[in-house]
Each structure stands twice: as C-alpha cells, then as structure tokens.
Amino acid sequence: MEKRNKIIVISIIVAAVGIFGFSQYLSVSQLHVSIIQSKVVDKTSQGTLYNLQLQFNNPSLLFLTVGRTSFAVAANGESLGNGVMQPSVIPAMGKTVAQTPFLANTAILDKYNNTNNVPSLKLTGTTQYDVLFTTVSIPFTYYPTQDESKAFIDGT
C-alpha cells in the first residue's frame, strides 16, 4: 500500500509541474512586443541607423531570461532591415525595455519621408527564453499604429 501511495504522490507532482509548465508556455507565447521609441542616429546612402527601443511584456508568472532576439521590420511588405537584441530579463507579470541599433534601408525610407503616405509597418521576430531546464523559441509579430509608423519613418 505504501508503494502505491508514493506512486500516486509522484504522479500528482509530475502532473502539476506539467500543467504549470504548459500554462506558462501558453502565457509566454502571448508575448507582446511594441516599439516605444525609434530615433535616427545617422543617415547615409548605405542605410539609416536608428536607436530602437522595444518593450517586452511578460504575461507569465515566471521571471524570463530572454536570450538572443532577432527581428525584422518591413514597410508595406518591403524589408527595411534586420536586427538583433542582447539578452535581458523580464520580471514576472512585468515588462522590460531593450535598446538596440537598427540599420534600415534608406532607399525604402525615402519613399515615405515627407509624404502623407504612411506605410503599414510590421515588426516580426523570434526570441528565445530560458525557462526552467529548457530553451523555448517564441515568434512575435507587432503591427504599429499609423501614428507609430509615421514616428518611426520620421525618426522622432
């Protein structure tokens, strides 16, 4: 009888850890990323260098160690460029702001500068989280509002 009780307790613990882990994975997969600032640092014929700040909201109950995060920005389906962010930590049920340089294609930006035609921007990427004993890759997509898109193109 004692062996049976041990098996039941171990089974309950394994099931609880599995359910908790799966619920946290679902929360992390609901990651919200947004552009909170994009400032032009330098503009040349080879590209426009931005100082980009991205905000990550963590909806899970775990502190998340964010590993390498690669991302891309597109304007009306045309690639403006790619970037990589350094690792950081996001508190449980909190947010963090990460700053990174981003080199955009000046030729594409020039199509929209000083016009009333604001492009539809799209930020996509993949971030890696170290959760407990594993690494999870979570893709994200963010569509800035028209005002945010205009501020990005203007670099303000």
N, C-alpha and C positions, 0 to 999 in steps of 0.2 A: 504494500500500500504506500509506503514512504517513497519508493522509486516512482510510482505513478504521480504522486503529488509534486515531486521535483520536475518531472517532465511537463506537467501542466503549468507550473510556475514559469519554467523556462520558455514554454510555448507562448504564454501570455506576454512575457517580456519581449520576446522576439517580434511578436505581432504588434505590440505597442510601439516599439522602435521603428518598425517598418511603416506603420501608419503615420507616425510623426515625421519620419524622413520623407515619405511620399507627399504629405501635406506641405512640407517646407519646400520641396521641389516644385510643387504647383504654385506656391506663393512666389518663389524666385522666378519662375517662368513668366510671371506677370510684371516683371521689372519694368519700371517706367523711366525712360531717359528723355531729357529735354536739353535744348541749347539755351543757356541763360545769358551768355554773352559771346559775341564774336567781334573782335576788334582787329582792323587791318594794321599790321605792324610794318609791312614793306610791300611795295608793288613794283614788279619788274616785268619785262617781257616774258620771262621764264615762269612766272607764277605770282600769285598774291599770297603773302604769308599772313595768316591770321593767328591771333591768340584766342583760342577757342575754349570756352568753359562749358562743360557738360555736367548736368546734375543727374545723379542716380538715386532713385527712391527704392528702398528696400522694404517690401511688404511682409517679409518673413519675421519670425521670432528669433532668428539666429543672426549673430554678427557674421557678415560675409566678407571673406578676404577675396577681393577682386583681383584676378591675375591680369594677364595681358588682355587688352581690349582693342580689337581692330574695328575700324569703322570707315564708312564711305558716305559722301554727300553727293547727291545728284540734283540737278535743276532741270525740270521738265524732261526727265529721263536721260539727260546727258551727265556723264560723270564729271563732277567738279574736282574730285581727288579723293585720296585715302589718307587715313591717319591711324596712329597707334597711341594708346594711352598707357601710362605707367600703372603698376599695381597700386591698390588702395584698399581701405577697409570701410565698409558701410555698417553703421550700427543697426541693431535690431529695430525694426519699425521706424527707421530713420532715413536720412539722406546724406549724401556727400557730394561735393563739387570737385571735379577733376579738371585741371587746366592742361592744355596740350597745344603744341603748334600744329597748324594745318595749312598745307600748301594747296591753293586752289588754282585751277586753270584760268588764267587771266582772259583768254580769248572768249571763253564761255561767259565769264562775269561781265565782260564789256558789252555783251548782247543786251544785258538787262540794266546796266548802270545808266542813270539819268533818263530813264523812261518810266512810263506809268505801267508798263507790262511787268508785273511781279511774277517771277516763276514759281511753280509749285516745287518746293524743296522736299527732299526725302533723306533722312539720316538712317542708315542701316548699319548693323554691325553684329559682332559676336563677342561676348565677354565670358571669361572663364572664372568660375568660382571654386574655391577650395572649401568644400562642405564636409565636415567630419573627416572621413578617410578617403574621400574621392574628389575628383575634379569634374565639374559639370559645365558644359558649354551651353550658353543660353543666347539665342539670337534675339535682337531687338530691332524695332522699326519705329521711327518717330517722324510725324508729318508736322512741321512747324506751321503756325497760323500765317496768314498773309502778312500781318504786321511783323512777325518774327522773321519771315523770309525777306521782307524788304530791309529790315535792320541788318540781316546777315549780308545781303548783297552790298549794301552801303558801307558795311564795316563799322557800324556805330553801336 
